[in-house]
Structures are given as structure tokens and as C-alpha cells.
Amino acid sequence: MDAGCAGGYLSQILAARGFDVTSIDLPGVEPPEGVQFIAADLNDGLPPLRRRFDYILCADVLEHLRDPLVLLKNCRDALVDGGVFIASLPNSGHAYFRWNILLGRFPQHDRGLFDRTHLHFYTWDGWVELFTRAGFRIDNVVSSGVPIGLALPRWRESIAVRTLERLSFQSARLWKKLFAYQFIVQAVPRPSFVRDHS
């Protein structure tokens, strides 16, 4: 399942690789080709589903929801035994974020760490706590660096931008709490949690 699929970019890649994909997003979103699409507002949690899933993907979704805990619990219950939840999560503990707050600024950007549509801002510890409350255990995390080339597309292939990106990605791996732009996590339901049947 691709929960919060937006334009369906990831859904289509997964379908092309042979996965049976169910995508969910708001009514009015253009359904991606080659996948089952369900129109639903994830602020209300998952809609009624006819099956459970081996993998559930939430790419840049949770921080946009009024109560991400609701969706996380629904996703936990929608996984098959042994299923995996995968999410990309912005890091509000990143040095750039901290620097702006230290200077008394809270910018409103169209994307990135200060995306104006983010409703929640979590550091690594905050994400871990949220996932724990939802009954998940994070088994694996990869820290991504700042995609500087996206911010400077004109110079994307320049040596300077590629060098800065490499430094950013290496810094993120060395000190994720301060330099990770995003955390890409794999999580599994904790055995102590009983599946909700309500």
C-alpha cells in the first residue's frame, strides 16, 4: 500500500517492478495508472480495506496529518504478520532548522523542512516516541542528506553542488540527529501490541 500516494510516482515504480499496489490519497487526486486507487482523507485514518498488506509505504505523509498516531495505528493493524511499514520522515532537529529557530525565525516554504503544509515537527526522538506509541519498533533507519541539487537545479551537475551534497549525506550518516534531512525508516509491529479489531 502507498498511503498518501500524491501523483503516484512511487506507486507506478513499484507496480512496474511487479508489486500489486493499492494507492490511497484524497478524492480529486489523479489516480496513478496500473494500480488500485482508493480515494480517502488520511486525516480520518485508513478507509475500510478488504485485505492486509506485506508492505505499507508513507512517503512524506505523517507530518501533514492532524493526528498521525491514528494513521500509524491503522497501518499497524493493516499489515500481515511479518509485514513492514516504511516511511520517510523530515528531521526538525536538522542544523538548518535549529539555526532558524535560534535566530527567532520560522519560515514558510513551499517544500523542505519548513514546508508550510507541515502540521507537526519532530526530531528523531519525537519520531521514535510516536512510532512506539503506535505499537511499532523501528528496525532500520537510513539518514538522507539535503538534496541541494533540487534547490539549485541550474547548478545540479556542478562540482560544487555535488560536493556539497556528498558532504551533506556523509554528515547525515555520521550524526543523524543534527544533519539528517530525512529519516527513511523500516518499522514492524511490536509483539506486545494486540491488533485492533474495532
C-alpha positions as CSV (number, residue, x, y, z in Angstrom):
1,M,0.0,0.0,0.0
2,D,1.2,3.5,-0.9
3,A,-0.7,5.6,1.7
4,G,-0.7,9.3,0.6
5,C,0.5,8.5,-2.9
6,A,0.1,12.1,-4.3
7,G,0.8,11.8,-8.1
8,G,1.6,8.1,-7.8
9,Y,5.2,8.3,-8.7
10,L,6.3,5.6,-6.2
11,S,3.2,3.5,-6.8
12,Q,4.0,3.3,-10.5
13,I,7.6,2.4,-9.9
14,L,6.5,-0.4,-7.5
15,A,3.8,-1.7,-9.9
16,A,6.4,-1.7,-12.8
17,R,8.6,-3.9,-10.5
18,G,5.8,-6.5,-10.2
19,F,4.2,-5.4,-6.9
20,D,0.4,-5.5,-6.5
21,V,-0.1,-1.9,-5.4
22,T,-3.0,-0.2,-3.7
23,S,-2.7,3.6,-3.5
24,I,-4.6,5.9,-1.3
25,D,-5.0,9.7,-1.4
26,L,-7.5,12.5,-1.3
27,P,-10.6,12.5,-3.6
28,G,-9.7,14.5,-6.7
29,V,-6.1,13.3,-6.9
30,E,-5.4,11.9,-10.4
31,P,-5.2,8.1,-9.8
32,P,-1.9,6.5,-10.8
33,E,-2.0,4.1,-13.8
34,G,-1.7,0.4,-13.2
35,V,-2.6,0.3,-9.5
36,Q,-5.8,0.1,-7.5
37,F,-6.7,3.6,-6.2
38,I,-8.8,4.4,-3.1
39,A,-10.0,8.0,-2.6
40,A,-9.9,8.8,1.1
41,D,-8.7,11.5,3.6
42,L,-5.9,10.0,5.6
43,N,-6.7,12.5,8.4
44,D,-9.5,10.1,9.2
45,G,-7.2,7.1,9.2
46,L,-7.3,4.3,6.6
47,P,-10.6,3.7,4.9
48,P,-12.1,0.2,5.1
49,L,-9.9,-2.3,3.4
50,R,-10.6,-5.8,2.0
51,R,-7.1,-7.1,2.7
52,R,-3.9,-6.7,4.7
53,F,-0.5,-5.8,3.2
54,D,3.0,-7.0,3.2
55,Y,4.4,-3.5,3.0
56,I,2.9,-0.1,3.7
57,L,4.6,3.0,2.5
58,C,4.1,6.5,3.8
59,A,6.4,8.9,2.0
60,D,6.4,12.4,3.4
61,V,2.8,12.0,4.8
62,L,2.7,11.8,8.6
63,E,3.9,15.3,9.2
64,H,0.9,16.6,7.2
65,L,-1.8,14.9,9.2
66,R,-3.8,16.4,12.1
67,D,-3.2,13.3,14.2
68,P,-0.5,11.0,12.6
69,L,-0.9,8.5,15.5
70,V,-4.4,7.5,14.1
71,L,-2.9,6.6,10.7
72,L,0.1,4.8,12.2
73,K,-2.2,2.6,14.4
74,N,-4.4,1.8,11.4
75,C,-1.3,0.9,9.3
76,R,0.0,-1.4,12.1
77,D,-3.3,-3.2,12.0
78,A,-3.4,-3.4,8.2
79,L,-0.1,-5.3,8.0
80,V,0.1,-9.0,7.6
81,D,2.1,-10.9,10.2
82,G,5.7,-10.2,9.4
83,G,4.7,-7.1,7.4
84,V,6.9,-4.0,7.2
85,F,6.0,-0.3,7.5
86,I,8.3,2.1,5.5
87,A,8.2,5.9,5.9
88,S,10.2,9.0,5.1
89,L,10.2,11.5,7.9
90,P,11.6,15.1,8.0
91,N,14.1,15.9,10.7
92,S,13.2,19.1,12.6
93,G,16.4,18.7,14.6
94,H,18.5,19.4,11.4
95,A,21.1,22.1,11.9
96,Y,19.3,24.4,9.4
97,F,16.1,24.1,11.3
98,R,17.8,24.7,14.6
99,W,19.7,27.7,13.3
100,N,16.5,29.4,12.1
101,I,14.7,28.8,15.4
102,L,17.8,30.1,17.3
103,L,17.6,33.3,15.2
104,G,13.9,33.6,16.0
105,R,12.7,32.7,12.5
106,F,10.1,30.2,11.4
107,P,10.0,30.5,7.6
108,Q,7.1,29.2,5.5
109,H,8.5,27.4,2.4
110,D,6.8,25.5,-0.4
111,R,8.7,22.4,0.5
112,G,11.5,21.1,2.7
113,L,11.9,21.2,6.5
114,F,9.8,24.4,6.8
115,D,7.1,23.3,4.4
116,R,4.0,25.4,5.1
117,T,1.7,22.4,4.9
118,H,3.5,20.5,7.8
119,L,1.4,20.3,10.9
120,H,3.9,18.5,13.1
121,F,7.7,19.0,13.6
122,Y,9.5,16.0,15.0
123,T,13.2,15.4,15.9
124,W,14.5,11.8,15.8
125,D,13.5,11.2,19.4
126,G,10.0,12.5,18.7
127,W,9.5,10.2,15.7
128,V,10.7,7.2,17.8
129,E,8.3,8.1,20.6
130,L,5.4,8.5,18.1
131,F,6.1,5.1,16.5
132,T,6.4,3.5,19.9
133,R,3.0,4.9,21.0
134,A,1.6,3.4,17.8
135,G,2.9,0.0,18.6
136,F,5.8,-0.1,16.2
137,R,9.5,-0.8,16.6
138,I,11.9,0.9,14.2
139,D,14.2,-1.8,12.9
140,N,16.2,0.2,10.4
141,V,16.9,3.8,9.6
142,V,18.8,5.5,6.7
143,S,19.6,9.2,7.0
144,S,19.4,11.3,3.9
145,G,21.3,14.4,3.3
146,V,20.0,17.7,1.9
147,P,19.1,17.4,-1.8
148,I,20.9,20.6,-2.7
149,G,20.6,19.9,-6.4
150,L,16.8,20.2,-6.1
151,A,17.1,23.7,-4.6
152,L,19.7,24.7,-7.2
153,P,18.6,22.9,-10.4
154,R,20.6,25.2,-12.6
155,W,23.8,24.0,-11.0
156,R,22.7,20.5,-10.1
157,E,25.5,18.8,-12.1
158,S,28.2,21.3,-11.0
159,I,31.2,20.0,-8.9
160,A,30.3,22.5,-6.1
161,V,26.7,21.2,-5.7
162,R,27.8,17.5,-6.0
163,T,30.5,18.1,-3.4
164,L,28.1,19.8,-1.0
165,E,25.5,17.0,-1.4
166,R,28.2,14.4,-0.7
167,L,29.3,16.2,2.4
168,S,25.6,16.5,3.5
169,F,24.9,12.8,3.0
170,Q,28.1,11.8,4.8
171,S,27.3,14.2,7.7
172,A,23.8,12.8,7.9
173,R,25.2,9.3,8.3
174,L,27.7,10.3,10.9
175,W,25.4,12.4,13.1
176,K,21.8,11.8,12.1
177,K,20.1,13.8,14.8
178,L,21.8,17.0,13.7
179,F,22.5,16.5,9.9
180,A,19.9,14.1,8.5
181,Y,17.4,15.9,6.3
182,Q,15.1,13.0,6.4
183,F,14.9,9.6,8.1
184,I,13.9,6.7,6.0
185,V,12.7,4.0,8.4
186,Q,11.5,0.4,8.4
187,A,9.3,-0.5,11.3
188,V,7.5,-3.6,12.4
189,P,4.6,-4.0,14.9
190,R,5.8,-4.7,18.4
191,P,4.7,-8.2,19.5
192,S,3.3,-6.8,22.8
193,F,0.6,-4.9,20.9
194,V,-2.7,-6.7,20.2
195,R,-4.2,-6.0,16.8
196,D,-7.2,-3.7,17.0
197,H,-10.4,-5.2,15.5
198,S,-12.7,-2.3,16.0
